[in-house]
């Protein structure tokens, strides 16, 4: 069965409903009830996010383009606002608008070229940062850091999404990222004891990540069997690739905040922080999956 956005969007809402059912069940356990009460507002915000993302990708066209451009403008604004604390001082709104405009121009290019240029740019930025002689706190070093993540992956994410042919990959990445993050968060709250990344992300626990990874594997296997008759080993490989990209995006954004001395990007949603706090892992994962699909001829 060929993957399309409609069944994936319906799957998003079905998984969200399953999350509510799980919360209701866990809330009836006296020992777990206080934790679940604390997590209810997060689930409500998650409902809003799922509705906007799945709905806009399902509808597609100018609705998806508008959402993607608004997202690019806001993320460009947030990351510039934060890095301005370290000496990079272009007007944040101008940077956001510039990222949106550049993404629009990039959308005119073939998908494989968008992905190749984005990947080459990230590798070049990381290479200069690793082997160059730039001072870590110089404005050039900060600019390369921000280009490597989130800006170049964001341009790939936005430009590819605007072409209209990769909505299914945006939505697949969203489902897998939200599955991993949501169950890692819930598992960490219920069973977390050992911190996984105490300096970069003090809320992540090893137990939570294990639970999130297990649910990610199950979800990938289920989606593969239900929507595409994909072999279980292929689903497992996609899940591992997704999990690695999800953690990379999340930790890269956290490192940027720590380096800038802030807890969150400028807040948009309660319990979530800034828009980049919410979509950092999705940007990295979707850009990676789209590049993989483009280079293998799947997109």
C-alpha positions as CSV (number, residue, x, y, z in Angstrom):
1,X,0.0,0.0,0.0
2,X,1.4,3.4,-1.0
3,X,1.8,5.8,1.9
4,X,-0.4,8.9,1.7
5,X,-1.1,11.7,4.1
6,X,-4.7,10.8,4.8
7,X,-4.2,7.5,6.6
8,X,-1.1,8.9,8.4
9,X,-3.2,11.9,9.6
10,X,-5.9,9.6,10.8
11,X,-3.2,7.5,12.6
12,X,-2.0,10.7,14.3
13,X,-5.5,11.3,15.8
14,X,-5.9,7.6,16.6
15,X,-2.6,7.6,18.6
16,X,-3.6,10.8,20.3
17,X,-6.9,9.1,21.4
18,X,-4.9,6.1,22.6
19,X,-2.8,8.5,24.7
20,X,-5.9,9.9,26.3
21,X,-7.2,6.3,27.0
22,X,-3.8,5.5,28.6
23,X,-4.0,8.6,30.8
24,X,-7.5,7.7,32.0
25,X,-6.3,4.2,32.9
26,X,-3.2,5.3,34.7
27,X,-5.1,8.1,36.5
28,X,-7.2,5.4,38.2
29,X,-4.0,4.0,39.9
30,X,-3.6,5.8,43.3
31,X,0.2,5.7,43.1
32,X,0.3,7.2,39.6
33,X,-2.6,9.6,39.8
34,X,-0.5,12.7,41.0
35,X,1.9,12.3,38.1
36,X,-0.9,11.9,35.6
37,X,-2.7,15.0,36.9
38,X,0.6,17.0,36.5
39,X,0.9,15.7,32.9
40,X,-2.7,16.4,31.7
41,X,-2.0,20.1,30.6
42,X,0.9,18.8,28.5
43,X,-1.4,16.3,26.8
44,X,-3.9,19.1,26.0
45,X,-1.2,21.3,24.4
46,X,-0.1,18.2,22.5
47,X,-3.6,17.9,21.1
48,X,-3.4,21.4,19.7
49,X,0.0,20.7,18.2
50,X,-1.2,17.4,16.6
51,X,-4.3,19.1,15.2
52,X,-2.4,21.9,13.6
53,X,0.4,19.7,12.2
54,X,-1.7,16.7,11.0
55,X,-4.5,19.0,9.8
56,X,-2.3,21.3,7.7
57,X,-0.3,18.4,6.1
58,X,-3.5,16.5,5.3
59,X,-5.1,19.6,3.7
60,X,-1.8,20.6,2.0
61,X,-1.6,23.3,-0.6
62,X,-1.5,26.9,0.5
63,X,-2.5,25.9,4.1
64,X,0.6,23.8,4.5
65,X,2.8,26.4,2.9
66,X,1.5,29.1,5.2
67,X,2.1,27.0,8.3
68,X,5.6,26.1,7.2
69,X,6.5,29.7,6.4
70,X,5.1,30.9,9.7
71,X,7.0,28.2,11.5
72,X,10.2,29.2,9.7
73,X,9.8,32.9,10.6
74,X,9.1,32.1,14.2
75,X,12.1,29.7,14.6
76,X,14.4,32.1,12.9
77,X,13.2,34.8,15.3
78,X,13.6,32.6,18.4
79,X,17.1,31.4,17.6
80,X,18.3,34.9,16.7
81,X,16.7,36.3,19.9
82,X,18.6,33.8,22.0
83,X,22.0,34.0,20.2
84,X,21.8,37.8,20.4
85,X,22.7,37.2,24.1
86,X,26.1,35.9,22.8
87,X,26.8,38.8,20.5
88,X,25.0,37.9,17.3
89,X,22.7,40.9,16.8
90,X,20.8,41.0,13.5
91,X,17.1,41.9,14.1
92,X,15.4,38.6,14.9
93,X,12.3,39.3,12.8
94,X,14.5,40.1,9.8
95,X,16.3,36.8,10.2
96,X,13.1,34.9,10.4
97,X,11.7,36.6,7.3
98,X,15.0,35.9,5.5
99,X,14.9,32.2,6.4
100,X,11.3,32.0,5.1
101,X,12.3,33.8,1.9
102,X,15.3,31.6,1.3
103,X,13.2,28.5,1.9
104,X,10.7,29.7,-0.7
105,X,13.5,30.2,-3.2
106,X,15.0,26.8,-2.3
107,X,11.6,25.2,-2.9
108,X,12.1,25.9,-6.6
109,X,15.1,23.5,-6.8
110,X,14.8,19.7,-7.3
111,X,14.4,17.9,-4.0
112,X,17.6,15.9,-4.2
113,X,19.5,19.2,-4.8
114,X,17.8,20.8,-1.8
115,X,18.8,17.9,0.4
116,X,22.4,17.6,-1.0
117,X,23.1,21.4,-0.5
118,X,21.6,21.3,3.0
119,X,23.7,18.2,4.0
120,X,26.8,19.7,2.5
121,X,26.2,22.9,4.4
122,X,25.8,21.2,7.7
123,X,29.0,19.1,7.2
124,X,30.9,22.2,6.2
125,X,29.8,24.2,9.2
126,X,30.6,21.4,11.6
127,X,34.0,20.9,9.9
128,X,34.9,24.5,10.3
129,X,33.7,24.5,13.9
130,X,35.7,21.4,14.7
131,X,38.9,22.0,12.8
132,X,38.9,25.8,12.3
133,X,40.7,28.3,14.4
134,X,37.6,30.4,15.3
135,X,37.1,31.4,18.9
136,X,34.1,29.4,20.3
137,X,32.4,32.6,21.3
138,X,33.1,34.7,18.2
139,X,30.1,35.8,16.1
140,X,31.4,33.7,13.2
141,X,31.5,30.6,15.4
142,X,28.0,31.3,16.7
143,X,26.7,31.9,13.2
144,X,28.1,28.6,11.9
145,X,26.7,26.8,15.0
146,X,23.3,28.2,14.4
147,X,23.5,27.4,10.6
148,X,24.4,23.8,11.3
149,X,21.3,23.5,13.5
150,X,18.6,24.6,13.3
151,X,18.7,26.9,10.2
152,X,20.0,24.7,7.4
153,X,17.9,21.7,8.4
154,X,15.0,24.1,8.8
155,X,15.4,25.3,5.2
156,X,15.5,21.7,3.9
157,X,12.4,21.0,6.1
158,X,10.5,24.0,4.9
159,X,11.5,24.1,1.2
160,X,10.8,20.3,0.8
161,X,7.5,20.6,2.5
162,X,6.4,23.5,0.3
163,X,6.9,21.3,-2.8
164,X,3.9,19.3,-1.7
165,X,5.4,15.9,-2.6
166,X,6.9,15.0,0.8
167,X,4.0,15.7,3.2
168,X,3.9,12.0,4.0
169,X,7.5,12.1,5.2
170,X,6.8,15.2,7.3
171,X,3.9,13.5,8.9
172,X,5.7,10.1,9.4
173,X,8.5,12.0,11.1
174,X,6.1,13.8,13.3
175,X,4.3,10.6,14.4
176,X,7.6,8.8,15.2
177,X,9.1,11.9,17.0
178,X,6.0,12.5,19.1
179,X,5.8,8.8,20.0
180,X,9.4,8.7,21.1
181,X,9.2,12.0,23.0
182,X,5.8,11.5,24.6
183,X,6.5,8.0,26.0
184,X,10.0,9.0,27.0
185,X,8.5,11.9,29.0
186,X,5.8,9.7,30.5
187,X,8.2,6.9,31.2
188,X,10.6,9.3,32.8
189,X,8.0,10.8,35.1
190,X,6.7,7.4,36.2
191,X,10.0,5.4,36.4
192,X,12.9,7.7,35.8
193,X,15.8,7.6,38.2
194,X,19.1,8.0,36.3
195,X,19.7,11.1,34.2
196,X,20.8,10.4,30.6
197,X,22.2,13.9,29.8
198,X,22.5,15.8,33.1
199,X,24.3,18.8,31.6
200,X,22.4,19.3,28.3
201,X,18.9,17.9,29.2
202,X,18.4,17.4,32.9
203,X,14.8,16.1,32.5
204,X,15.7,13.1,30.3
205,X,16.3,9.8,32.1
206,X,17.7,6.6,30.9
207,X,14.5,4.8,31.9
208,X,12.4,7.2,30.0
209,X,14.5,7.0,26.8
210,X,14.3,3.1,27.0
211,X,10.5,3.2,27.2
212,X,10.3,5.9,24.4
213,X,12.6,3.8,22.2
214,X,10.5,0.6,22.8
215,X,7.3,2.4,21.9
216,X,9.0,4.0,18.9
217,X,10.0,0.5,17.6
218,X,6.5,-0.8,18.2
219,X,4.9,2.1,16.4
220,X,7.3,1.9,13.5
221,X,6.6,-1.8,13.1
222,X,2.8,-1.2,13.3
223,X,2.9,1.6,10.8
224,X,5.0,-0.5,8.5
225,X,2.7,-3.4,8.6
226,X,-0.6,-1.4,8.4
227,X,0.3,1.3,5.9
228,X,3.0,-0.1,3.6
229,X,3.6,-3.8,4.2
230,X,7.2,-2.8,5.1
231,X,9.4,-5.6,6.5
232,X,9.9,-5.5,10.3
233,X,13.7,-5.1,9.9
234,X,13.2,-2.1,7.6
235,X,10.8,-0.6,10.2
236,X,13.4,-1.2,13.0
237,X,16.1,0.5,10.9
238,X,13.8,3.5,10.3
239,X,13.0,3.6,14.0
240,X,16.7,3.6,15.0
241,X,17.5,6.3,12.4
242,X,14.5,8.4,13.7
243,X,15.5,8.0,17.3
244,X,19.1,9.1,16.6
245,X,17.9,12.2,14.7
246,X,15.3,13.0,17.4
247,X,17.9,13.0,20.1
248,X,20.3,14.9,18.0
249,X,17.9,17.7,17.3
250,X,16.7,17.9,20.9
251,X,20.2,17.9,22.3
252,X,21.5,20.4,19.7
253,X,18.7,22.8,20.6
254,X,19.4,22.3,24.3
255,X,23.1,22.9,23.8
256,X,22.3,26.2,22.1
257,X,20.2,27.3,25.0
258,X,22.8,26.3,27.6
259,X,25.5,28.2,25.7
260,X,23.3,31.2,25.6
261,X,22.3,30.9,29.3
262,X,18.6,30.6,28.8
263,X,16.1,27.9,29.9
264,X,13.7,28.2,26.9
265,X,13.4,29.9,23.6
266,X,10.9,32.8,23.7
267,X,7.7,31.2,24.9
268,X,4.8,30.5,22.5
269,X,2.9,27.6,24.2
270,X,2.6,27.0,28.0
271,X,4.3,23.8,29.2
272,X,6.3,23.7,25.9
273,X,8.3,26.9,25.7
274,X,9.2,28.3,22.3
275,X,8.3,26.9,19.0
276,X,11.8,25.5,18.5
277,X,11.5,23.8,21.9
278,X,8.5,22.0,20.5
279,X,9.8,21.3,17.0
280,X,13.6,20.9,17.3
281,X,13.5,17.1,17.1
282,X,10.9,17.2,14.3
283,X,13.0,19.5,12.2
284,X,16.1,17.3,12.5
285,X,14.1,14.0,11.9
286,X,12.0,15.2,9.0
287,X,15.0,16.7,7.2
288,X,16.9,13.5,7.7
289,X,14.0,11.3,6.5
290,X,13.3,13.5,3.5
291,X,17.0,13.4,2.5
292,X,17.0,9.6,2.9
293,X,13.8,9.3,0.8
294,X,15.2,11.7,-1.8
295,X,18.6,9.9,-2.2
296,X,17.0,6.4,-2.3
297,X,14.3,7.4,-4.8
298,X,11.4,7.0,-2.4
299,X,10.3,10.7,-2.7
